[in-house]
Amino acid sequence: MGLDAYVAELDARYEADVHMPWSLFTGNEYHTRLRRGTRVHQTKEAADYAIALLRLGRADRAAEVLDALAGLQVTDPLSEHYGIWGWFLEEPPGQMAPADWNWADFIGVRLAQVLAVHDTLLDRGVRERVRAALRHAALAIFRRNADPGYTNIAVMGAVTTAAAAEILDLPFLLDFGRRRLRAVLALHDRNGGFTEYNSPAYGRVVLEELERAALIVADDGFRAAAEELRRRTWAALAERFHPGTGQLAGPMSRAYHDWLQPDLAAYLTAQTGAPIQVREKGTGAPLLVPPLPCPQEIAERFSALTEAPVQLRTRFTATTTGTSWLAEDACLGSADEECAWVQRRPLLGYWRTPEDPAVVLRARMLLNGHDLSAAWCRQHQDGPRVLSAWWLSYDSGDVHPELDRPPGSVFHVSDLRLRVSLQGRGATVREPRDGVFALMAGERQAVVHTVPAEFVGIASTWRAREGDGAAGAEVVLYSGPSVPVDFHQARLHAAFALELIQAGRQPHTAALTASREAAATIRWSWDGLTVSTPIDPTPFDR
């Protein structure tokens, strides 16, 4: 979709009484009390619409939108929500659950682009209102001072404050922005990777904001740090990009989809030259920030593996190391310790088949049908084999790790299950022997070796599952009337082993075993792989 078509589509949804386009809410249901399908007016979409209108020279309509946006910002410096917007016109920050402070960054950086690139198209009154809104947003970012481990927001806030410093003549904000970028780089050096590791969603966000920095920030020191960070972001994406399937090999810290989205694939192809086959067509939304090409020596990695198969181990944080195995047609990745939040992919694999560019393999803990943030796993991977063991935590949220913590860590449970699934065209499952399940597609199979699991003293066995376009193996830990479960006492002992092998190959015959390692831990073993998990629930630690 070109710029003209993009603007025309938003024009068709534009409502003159509120000066914003309408849409149906399809995103995450945390932070907001609104439900999916609600008719809303999105503030971030409105900010992008204003930039697109200005690029087409339609300053009158852009001024209406910018005026509306400025009116939706909290501008009282004594307010706890100072400087931010709600996600929607319909839900101001004080009505959210809770407000999303990132919206100072998301909207502020777009207003900085408006002023840095298009200010001559705005009349004085609109320009001053946008300048005031940018100042409020930048001061909110300064006051919040997000941790550098929050990679995408740390970078976006740095770009917003550095640009605001130059536009508004506030030198202390430029110093703040420089220090913010240097802190992200320093944390990357200490850990060996990004805290928001291997994220297709936020890798792209970080690249866009660093490209925006090249467009709207003049300071040489800031631009040099931004370019170094841009190279490292590209290098991190390239390291785990799997050319055979056109996917990022797991594990992932933040992901909203199981497959690389078409618009991101198109961006990667344009900036690296690597042809990436996608499963479906994208919207083709235009780039509102001029892209910068991937450095050539990094771009070559997107077209082919340097060797195959290859195993990578990367220390992402003080507590998380990721292992990824990449062959010509398949990849498999795991985190050695991670929670099961819906945005995490602690165990993730892909392989190519004649019918599908990439079938996807995932492990998930599901509570009442959704991914349970309070579940944890530890994993040991060697090549295409992974041993995965699970337990529960308390003082955690349910859908989100922090935002919806139930009082007393009492969760209402009507269904709890651990599932390993294969989704894609032609995926099937069979049980070649008791407790062993082969998830098959094309010329490969993921063989899942299981033992009975136990939840609050009740044992359950695994079973095959097909439906919803997927095949898999799962253990139903509880299914019945909703019961309150205090997760301080919610003992869960569950594990499986997985091997990714050719379709005609016989799976390993080694048994998955468990033994009491010490007073507080269980030791799981399978075919040379071992992990230890707590016997009792543990406090949520991040």
C-alpha positions in Angstrom: 0.0 0.0 0.0 1.4 3.3 -1.0 1.1 6.6 0.9 -1.9 7.8 -1.1 -3.8 4.6 -0.6 -2.9 4.5 3.1 -4.2 8.0 3.7 -7.3 7.3 1.6 -8.1 4.3 3.8 -7.8 6.4 6.9 -9.8 9.2 5.3 -12.6 6.8 4.8 -12.7 6.2 8.6 -12.1 9.8 9.6 -14.8 11.3 11.8 -15.0 15.1 11.6 -16.6 15.5 15.0 -13.6 14.1 16.9 -10.9 14.7 14.1 -9.6 11.1 14.3 -10.1 7.9 12.3 -12.2 5.1 13.9 -11.2 1.5 14.1 -12.2 -1.8 15.9 -10.0 -2.7 18.8 -8.0 -5.9 18.1 -5.1 -5.6 20.4 -4.1 -6.8 23.9 -6.8 -6.6 26.6 -4.4 -5.5 29.4 -4.0 -1.8 30.3 -7.5 -1.3 28.8 -10.9 -2.1 30.2 -12.3 -2.2 26.7 -12.9 -5.5 24.9 -11.8 -6.6 21.5 -14.2 -5.5 18.8 -15.0 -2.2 20.5 -15.3 0.8 18.1 -12.5 3.2 19.1 -10.3 6.1 18.0 -6.6 5.2 18.5 -4.2 8.0 19.5 -1.2 6.3 17.9 -2.9 5.7 14.6 -4.0 9.4 14.6 -0.4 10.5 15.1 0.7 8.4 12.1 -2.2 9.7 10.1 -1.0 13.3 10.8 2.5 12.5 9.6 1.1 10.9 6.5 -1.1 13.9 5.8 1.8 16.3 6.2 3.9 14.2 3.8 1.1 14.7 1.2 0.9 18.5 2.0 -2.6 18.3 3.6 -1.8 20.6 6.4 -5.4 21.6 7.2 -6.6 18.0 8.0 -3.3 17.3 9.8 -3.8 20.4 12.0 -7.3 19.1 13.0 -5.8 15.7 14.0 -2.9 17.3 15.9 -5.2 19.6 17.7 -7.3 16.6 18.8 -4.3 14.7 20.0 -3.0 17.7 22.0 -6.4 17.9 23.7 -6.2 14.3 24.8 -2.9 14.6 26.6 -2.7 14.9 30.4 -1.0 18.3 30.9 -1.3 18.8 34.7 2.2 18.4 36.0 0.8 17.3 39.4 -1.2 14.4 37.9 0.2 10.9 38.2 -0.5 10.6 34.4 1.3 13.8 33.4 2.4 13.9 29.8 0.7 10.7 28.6 -2.2 9.8 26.4 -4.7 7.0 26.6 -4.6 4.4 23.9 -8.1 5.6 22.8 -10.1 8.7 22.8 -12.8 6.7 24.6 -10.5 5.8 27.5 -8.4 8.6 29.1 -5.3 7.4 31.1 -7.2 7.7 34.4 -9.8 5.2 33.2 -7.3 2.6 32.0 -6.3 -0.5 34.0 -3.7 0.9 34.5 -2.5 3.7 32.2 0.3 2.9 29.8 3.2 5.3 30.4 4.8 4.2 27.1 2.3 6.4 25.3 4.4 9.5 26.2 7.1 7.8 24.1 4.9 6.5 21.3 3.1 9.7 20.7 5.9 12.0 21.7 8.4 10.7 19.2 5.8 11.1 16.4 5.1 14.7 17.4 8.9 15.3 17.4 8.9 14.1 13.8 6.1 16.4 12.9 8.0 19.4 14.3 11.4 18.5 13.0 10.3 17.7 9.4 7.0 19.5 8.8 6.8 22.5 11.1 6.7 25.0 8.3 3.4 23.5 7.1 1.7 24.3 10.4 0.2 27.6 11.4 1.6 29.2 14.5 -1.2 28.2 16.8 -1.1 24.5 15.9 2.7 24.5 16.0 2.7 25.9 19.5 0.2 23.4 20.7 2.3 20.5 19.3 5.4 22.0 20.8 3.7 22.1 24.2 2.5 18.5 23.8 6.1 17.4 22.9 7.4 19.2 26.0 5.0 17.5 28.3 5.8 14.1 26.8 9.5 14.6 27.0 9.3 15.7 30.6 7.1 12.7 31.4 9.8 10.5 29.9 12.5 12.2 31.8 10.6 11.9 35.1 9.9 8.2 34.5 13.4 7.4 33.4 12.7 3.8 32.2 15.2 1.1 32.8 17.6 0.5 29.9 16.6 -3.1 29.9 13.2 -2.0 28.5 14.9 -1.8 25.2 12.3 -0.5 22.8 11.0 2.2 25.3 14.5 3.2 26.4 15.5 3.8 22.8 12.2 5.5 21.8 12.4 7.8 24.9 16.0 8.7 24.1 15.0 9.8 20.6 12.0 11.7 21.9 14.0 13.6 24.5 17.0 14.3 22.2 14.7 15.7 19.5 12.7 17.7 22.0 15.9 19.2 23.4 16.9 20.5 20.0 13.4 21.6 19.0 12.5 23.3 22.3 16.0 24.4 23.3 16.2 22.2 26.5 19.8 21.1 26.7 19.4 18.9 29.8 17.1 16.6 27.7 19.8 16.1 25.1 22.2 15.0 27.8 19.5 12.7 29.2 18.9 11.2 25.7 22.6 10.6 25.2 23.0 8.9 28.5 19.9 6.7 27.9 21.4 5.4 24.6 24.8 4.8 26.2 23.1 2.9 29.1 21.3 0.6 26.5 24.7 -0.1 24.8 26.4 -0.7 28.2 23.8 -3.2 29.3 24.1 -5.0 26.0 27.8 -5.3 26.5 27.4 -6.6 30.1 24.8 -9.2 29.2 25.9 -10.2 25.7 22.5 -9.4 24.2 19.4 -7.3 24.5 17.1 -7.8 27.5 14.1 -7.8 25.0 15.9 -10.5 23.1 15.2 -11.8 19.6 11.9 -9.9 19.3 10.5 -9.5 15.8 8.1 -6.9 17.1 10.5 -4.7 19.1 13.5 -5.4 16.9 11.6 -3.6 14.2 10.5 -0.8 16.6 14.1 -0.2 17.7 15.3 0.0 14.1 12.5 2.4 13.2 13.3 4.7 16.1 17.0 4.7 15.3 16.1 5.5 11.7 13.9 8.3 13.0 16.9 9.6 15.1 18.8 9.9 11.8 16.0 12.0 10.5 15.2 14.3 13.4 18.2 14.5 15.7 21.3 16.6 14.7 23.7 16.0 17.6 26.7 14.1 16.5 27.3 12.3 19.7 23.7 11.0 19.8 23.7 10.0 16.2 27.0 8.1 16.6 25.5 6.1 19.6 22.3 5.5 17.6 24.2 4.2 14.6 26.2 1.8 16.8 23.0 0.5 18.4 21.4 0.2 15.0 24.3 -2.1 13.9 23.9 -4.2 17.0 20.1 -4.5 16.5 20.6 -5.7 12.9 23.4 -8.1 14.0 21.1 -9.6 16.7 18.3 -10.2 14.2 20.7 -11.6 11.6 22.2 -14.1 14.1 18.9 -16.0 14.6 17.3 -15.4 11.2 16.6 -18.7 9.5 16.7 -18.4 5.7 15.1 -21.8 5.1 11.8 -20.8 6.7 12.0 -17.0 6.6 11.5 -16.9 10.4 13.4 -15.9 13.5 14.6 -18.9 15.4 13.4 -19.0 19.0 13.5 -18.3 21.8 11.8 -14.8 21.9 11.2 -12.4 24.7 8.4 -10.4 23.0 6.3 -11.6 20.1 2.7 -10.9 19.1 2.4 -13.5 16.4 3.7 -17.0 15.7 5.0 -16.2 12.2 6.9 -13.2 10.9 4.4 -10.7 9.8 4.3 -9.8 6.0 5.1 -6.1 6.5 8.2 -7.0 8.6 9.3 -9.6 6.0 8.9 -7.0 3.3 11.0 -4.5 5.3 13.8 -7.1 5.9 13.8 -8.0 2.3 14.1 -4.4 1.2 16.9 -3.6 3.6 18.9 -6.8 3.2 18.1 -8.1 -0.3 17.2 -11.5 1.1 14.1 -13.0 -0.5 11.7 -14.0 2.3 8.6 -16.1 1.5 5.6 -15.3 3.7 2.5 -17.4 4.4 0.0 -14.5 3.8 -0.2 -11.1 2.3 0.3 -8.0 4.5 -1.4 -4.6 4.5 1.6 -3.0 2.9 1.4 0.1 5.0 3.9 2.7 3.9 7.0 3.5 5.9 6.5 6.9 7.6 10.2 7.0 8.6 12.8 6.8 5.8 14.5 3.4 6.2 18.2 2.8 6.4 19.8 -0.3 4.8 21.2 -3.1 6.9 25.0 -2.9 7.0 26.2 -5.0 4.0 28.4 -7.4 6.0 25.4 -8.2 8.2 22.9 -8.3 5.4 24.6 -11.2 3.7 23.7 -13.4 6.7 19.9 -13.1 5.9 20.4 -14.9 2.6 22.2 -18.0 3.9 23.5 -19.6 7.1 27.3 -19.4 7.5 27.3 -23.1 8.3 24.6 -25.7 8.8 23.6 -27.1 11.2 24.8 -24.5 13.8 24.0 -24.1 17.4 24.1 -20.7 19.1 24.1 -19.8 22.8 23.5 -16.2 23.8 23.4 -14.8 27.3 20.5 -12.3 27.1 20.1 -11.3 30.8 21.6 -12.2 34.1 19.0 -15.0 34.4 18.2 -16.0 30.8 20.4 -17.7 28.2 19.0 -18.8 24.8 20.0 -21.7 22.7 19.1 -22.0 19.0 19.8 -24.8 16.5 19.6 -24.0 12.8 19.7 -26.4 10.0 19.0 -25.7 6.3 15.2 -26.5 6.5 14.5 -26.3 10.3 15.3 -24.4 13.5 14.6 -24.9 17.1 15.2 -22.6 20.1 14.7 -22.5 23.8 15.4 -20.3 26.9 17.1 -22.0 29.8 14.6 -20.2 32.2 11.6 -18.2 31.2 7.9 -17.5 32.1 5.0 -18.4 29.9 3.6 -14.9 29.3 1.7 -14.7 26.0 4.5 -12.5 24.5 7.2 -15.0 25.4 8.3 -17.9 23.2 10.4 -20.0 25.5 10.3 -23.1 23.2 9.8 -22.3 19.5 10.7 -24.2 16.3 10.0 -24.0 12.6 10.5 -26.2 9.6 9.8 -26.0 5.9 7.5 -28.4 4.1 6.3 -28.8 0.5 3.0 -27.3 1.5 4.1 -24.6 4.0 7.0 -22.2 4.1 7.1 -22.7 7.9 5.1 -24.8 10.3 5.5 -23.6 13.8 6.2 -25.7 17.0 5.4 -24.1 20.4 5.1 -25.1 24.1 2.5 -23.2 26.2 0.9 -23.4 29.6 -2.8 -22.4 29.3 -5.1 -21.3 32.1 -8.8 -21.1 31.2 -7.7 -20.9 27.5 -5.1 -18.2 27.7 -1.3 -18.2 28.2 -0.5 -18.2 32.0 2.1 -15.6 33.0 2.6 -17.3 36.4 4.0 -20.5 34.8 7.7 -21.0 34.4 10.0 -23.5 32.6 13.6 -24.5 32.7 15.1 -26.1 29.6 18.3 -27.8 28.5 18.9 -28.0 24.7 21.5 -29.8 22.7 21.1 -29.4 19.0 17.5 -30.5 17.9 16.7 -32.0 21.4 15.2 -30.1 24.4 14.3 -31.2 27.9 11.6 -28.9 29.3 10.3 -28.9 32.9 7.6 -26.6 34.4 6.4 -25.2 37.7 4.2 -22.3 39.0 5.0 -19.0 40.7 3.0 -16.7 43.0 2.9 -12.9 43.3 2.5 -12.9 39.5 -0.2 -11.7 37.2 -2.4 -13.9 35.1 -2.6 -12.6 31.5 0.2 -10.1 32.1 3.2 -10.7 34.5 2.4 -7.6 36.6 -0.8 -5.8 35.6 -3.5 -8.3 36.8 -2.1 -9.9 39.9 -5.0 -11.6 41.7 -5.4 -10.8 45.4 -3.4 -13.2 47.5 -2.3 -15.0 44.4 -5.6 -16.9 44.3 -6.3 -17.9 40.7 -9.7 -19.2 39.6 -9.0 -22.3 37.7 -11.5 -24.1 35.4 -8.9 -25.5 33.0 -5.1 -25.8 33.2 -3.1 -27.6 30.6 0.5 -27.8 29.3 0.5 -28.2 25.5 3.1 -28.8 22.7 1.6 -27.9 19.4 2.5 -28.0 15.7 0.5 -25.5 13.6 0.6 -25.3 9.8 -0.6 -27.0 6.6 -0.6 -30.7 6.9 0.2 -31.0 10.6 -0.8 -34.3 12.1 -0.1 -36.3 15.3 0.2 -40.0 16.1 1.3 -41.9 19.2 3.9 -44.6 18.2 4.1 -45.9 21.7 2.5 -45.0 25.1 3.4 -41.5 26.2 5.4 -40.7 23.0 3.8 -38.4 20.4 5.0 -37.6 16.9 3.9 -34.2 15.6 4.4 -34.5 11.8 4.5 -32.3 8.8 6.4 -32.8 5.5 9.7 -34.5 5.9 10.1 -33.8 9.7 8.6 -34.7 13.0 8.8 -33.3 16.5 8.7 -36.3 18.8 7.4 -35.5 22.3 8.5 -37.9 25.2 6.3 -37.5 28.3 5.7 -38.8 31.8 2.6 -38.2 33.9 2.4 -34.8 35.4 1.1 -33.8 38.8 -0.9 -30.7 39.9 -1.9 -30.2 43.5 -1.4 -33.9 44.2 -3.4 -35.1 41.2 -1.7 -37.1 38.5 -2.5 -36.7 34.8 -1.3 -38.3 31.6 -0.6 -36.8 28.2 -2.8 -37.3 25.2 -2.8 -36.5 21.5 -4.8 -33.5 20.3 -6.0 -32.2 17.0 -8.1 -29.1 16.2 -7.9 -25.4 15.4 -5.5 -26.0 12.6 -2.9 -27.6 14.9 -1.8 -31.0 16.0 -0.2 -31.6 19.4 0.3 -33.4 22.7 -1.1 -32.0 25.9 -1.6 -32.9 29.6 -4.8 -31.6 31.1 -3.9 -30.8 34.7 -7.4 -29.8 35.7 -10.7 -29.3 33.9 -14.0 -28.9 35.7 -15.9 -26.3 37.7 -14.0 -23.2 38.5 -12.1 -23.5 41.8 -9.9 -21.0 43.7 -6.3 -22.1 43.9 -3.8 -20.3 46.1 -0.6 -20.4 44.0 1.5 -20.2 47.1 0.6 -23.9 47.5 0.0 -24.8 43.8 2.6 -27.6 43.3 3.1 -28.5 39.7 5.5 -31.1 38.5 5.5 -31.5 34.7 8.1 -32.1 32.0 8.6 -33.4 28.5 11.4 -34.0 26.2 11.4 -33.2 22.5 13.5 -34.1 19.5 13.2 -32.7 16.0 14.1 -35.5 13.5 13.5 -36.7 10.0 10.0 -38.2 9.3 11.3 -41.7 8.7 13.8 -41.8 11.6 13.0 -43.8 14.8 12.8 -41.7 17.9 15.1 -42.2 20.9 14.0 -44.9 23.3 15.5 -43.2 26.5 13.0 -42.8 29.3 12.3 -39.4 30.8 12.9 -39.7 34.6 12.4 -37.6 37.7 14.1 -37.9 41.1 14.2 -35.8 44.2 17.5 -34.0 44.0 17.3 -32.2 47.3 14.7 -31.1 49.8 13.5 -28.4 47.4 14.1 -29.5 43.9 13.3 -32.2 41.3 15.9 -33.4 38.8 14.6 -34.3 35.4 16.7 -36.4 33.0 16.4 -37.6 29.4 19.1 -38.9 27.1 22.0 -36.9 28.6 19.9 -33.7 29.2 19.1 -32.6 32.8 17.2 -29.8 34.4 16.1 -29.1 38.0 12.9 -27.4 39.0 11.5 -26.3 42.4 9.2 -28.7 44.2 7.1 -25.8 45.6 5.9 -22.6 43.8 8.4 -19.8 43.8 7.9 -16.0 44.0 7.7 -14.3 40.6 11.0 -12.6 40.2 10.7 -10.2 37.2 
